[in-house]
Amino acid sequence: TFCFPDRAPLPRNMIENSMFEEEPDVVDLAKDPRIHPLESDEIEYEPRSSRLLVRGLGEHDLDEDEEDYESSARLLGMSFMNRSSSLRNSASSYGRSSDGSCALPSVRTLCLGAFVMGIIVSVVMVIYFLPKCTFAKGGCHKENQTMEQVYPIATDGRVFPWAGVRLPSSVTPLHYELVLHPNLITMNFSGFVQMTITVNQDTNKIVLHSSGLKIEGAAITLAARNHLVQVLEYPTHNQIAVLVPETLVKGQNCVLMINYTASLSDSYSGFYKSSYKTKTGETRWLAATQFEPVAARTAFPCFDEPDFKATFLIKINREKHHKALSNMPKNVSTPIENGLVQDEFCVSVKMSTYLVAFIVGELQNISKDANGTLVSVYAVPEKQDQIQYALEATVKLLEFYEKYFKINYPLQKLDLVAVPDFQAGAMENWGLITFTETTLLYDNETSSLLDKQIVTIVIAHELAHQWFGNLVTMKWWNDLWLNEGFATFMEYTSIAKTFPDLQASEDDDKFLYTRLKAMAKDSLNSSHPISAKVETSEQVEEMFDSISYEKGASLLLMLKTLLSEDVFQKGTIDYLKTYSYGNTKSDDLWESMNKIKDKKLDVKELMKTWTHQKGCPLVTVTNKGKQIQLRQERYLRSFSSGSSTSDTRQGAHYYLDPFCMSLWILIEKKFVRISTFYSQLDTIEVADEVVWIKFNLNMNGYYIVDYGEDGWAKLINLLKTNHTILSEKDRAGLINNIFALASLGRVTLKQALDLVQYLVTENCTAPVVEALSQLDSIIKMVEKRELLNLAKAMKDFIYSILQRGLKLHLFTEEISPKEITGINALLGLMNIYSVQVCFVPFLQLDSTVLRTFLFGSLPTDLMKTVFSVGALTSDGWKFLLDMYTRASSATEKMKILEALASTYDVRKLIWLMQESLQENSIKTQDLPYIIITASKNLGPHLCAWNFVQENWEKLVQKFHLGSFTIQNIITKTTSHFSTRNRLREVQSFFDSLKDKGSQLRIVQEAIETIQLNIQWMDRNLGTLQEWLRNRTGLS
Ligand SMILES: [Zn+2]
């Protein structure tokens, strides 16, 4: 999967780095109407009085929908009292009965409770007196079968014969034959699945996954005899159990058949419906799938764990005017009853259930041959003019991967489909990759260079999965990083070779930002080891985070730097060849690397320390003469005590040390690059006296470095006098590290601010973007405490150090992706300030720039910033809304929508969010972007946070608990808070959710982040004020 929070290239800090940010105890806008953040003639902003006015608007406009009115009213600062009761109502603790109704009457509840207790007691006693595993036949693959695994009760009140969340290993599926008929008028589908199963251990039950399916009947074929069988359901674990009339014997094969019906899903997972409007305004429907990680079970009963690989024969009944697509090429089409047509697809290769896919609808395509594989790109008919670029890019990348992995793409065809409604960025279903429209479609007129970069990166990612993930799959979701870390890593490798102009190779900045982003998240106590224990569906969903993707890719880069490009590639090929069509653990990859490289280094031992522990190392360097002393500990931002770095639980032997591979020192004015691998981390002795020292060449290692008071002073001096002596990435790395250390209190904020002043002479983007990322976090926090003068002083400071670079890059004829990223980061941070201070002088000074503005040859990447400025006035906003309705390119629409959402007028914002939540003129898939954009602005940020609280149930229904989208919404709406009141509010909201959110790791992260923000403000606000005061005094 390709998950990304912000489609447009926002500065990294806005995406992830939530260190500081936002607002005081006094800032509750609903409570204090006097505080007004911005001049009223520029911005429409609604303090309390207007909020009430909005309530009036709610009554007037929305009175047909009681609930909408109520949520709007609450959103506007009204009572939150009713929320918990509504939560309670829907959180019935009973499973659904077969007709879908919930909530049993209380007398029955009591009886059932007593009955359940009775069963529990007897089962506990029975288990106690029986030898281990008697009940858990085949279930002992899960260690620790403990007393708590008492069998649960199925929906019909009988005992469900399996207690584990994971399936038993007593049987294995070999082959599925699946017939599906999605009805795009009734929005239901019916299915028939026939599974060939082999028996590994004697058993009299078959336990498999099924969720939300209405089982109509089931039968089993044993020794050529058919038996009708009973099916028990246990919805809590998404499991069904088939009770077999006679014991299945080890080595025997049987065929299980199940008939079922279900509704096409309203969310973005499972077998779901999607719609789009034709040019003439008609709504058209299609049905598509998104199964990763745990939704195949919502489309057909199956063994929905990645290591139950099997072959699939899929048949789809469809209307004549529709097209059906699946993983494999179509074998035959047959007319069947009711004027329908049945498409039968070829039998698939052996694969995991989460990679199965099918789509039915009116899609059109263009195709091209790539080394014997037919590559096709599909989109809705209206967007046929936007698929050409994707086809060319895919062909080129596919050929690259076949060469790189030395394994041909194993299927005859590869389809890429832009699905109008899609939650993630893309999904790597084998042979049928699905995308959201913004990540596949490229419109020559409205798409920008960065849009092209994103399309190419996402295709590169998904194609890498066809090998890494599809051909070789992780055994279980704890090793998801093998899939996602590797695919993320390969984006850079493949693009470097295929599309160097896009500047998304390992040598470019993008990968650097990836590493820094991962380290920021990993520095929290709520982080997790890259290979983490997971069991439940939510835990599985939660694995799709920055750690699996970005930390995974960062560790692979570090390993590659250590082993060399050649060894790394050979090890990868060995791994893919050895485990083709199989499943693996992390260790298998390391074993393959071990086979290739020389014997001295044990990759497995080395990498274990990085994959089994959470966090990233902090290395402290002290230098005396020729001696360099190194000490390592965990880089942990902790709020509990003053000294906040050591992870004492883990001891001092925290990490092994591949980081010495990139040691630069300057000895008597010449560089010595030491790239030896040190097995012990203590003291290095070099031949000559060290003048200054810089570790972690190009930030290729996953760790930060503290050079001590003296060491930092030397480096700051070096940057100010001769910064180009260090690489661009090293400069960015120093900026990152010093701010990280400032947040720990290891260096002062003053030192960090002192360092970034060298940027006056900086021409490269990476250091600028990194500095902006750090400073933006601080500005956000300051701004939302309504310290507006202070925020303005910071922006003045930033402008003063960066204006030269801005003039250098802005509005040049040929602007590179790197430069655009830099400019967007700057303009995004400056926001309104950018209009007043940055743009206006340009407009006055330079008539060509003025022309650029007026006649619209503005680089399309800057469109969003310009639109955002336009959206600040009422007329401008209306104009943009109209433009949004008419725009046909998804990327253009997204840019306009983000501009619309950056309004300070909360009435408009609420309208946008409601419109999107109800899937009216704005797609619900875009709601997260509205919420996230609004969260950046003072005032609207509270509106967005309230909206999330009020509509939590709906958001979770649509986007799934634990999903990347939900994680992102939580992070972006709360990471700005820096006061104790907000901390309490956030805590109590999530506490009130109970099993509908309080247990999420991201919630712990959000709370930890606010605690850290509070601590940061307590420690540094005074310093910051003083530093800026002195600076202004001087200038
Ligand atoms: Zn992926």
Boltz pocket constraint, residues with backbone or C-beta under 6 A from the ligand:
constraints:
  - pocket:
      binder: B
      contacts: [[A, 1], [A, 2], [A, 3], [A, 426], [A, 461], [A, 465], [A, 483], [A, 484], [A, 487]]
      max_distance: 6.0
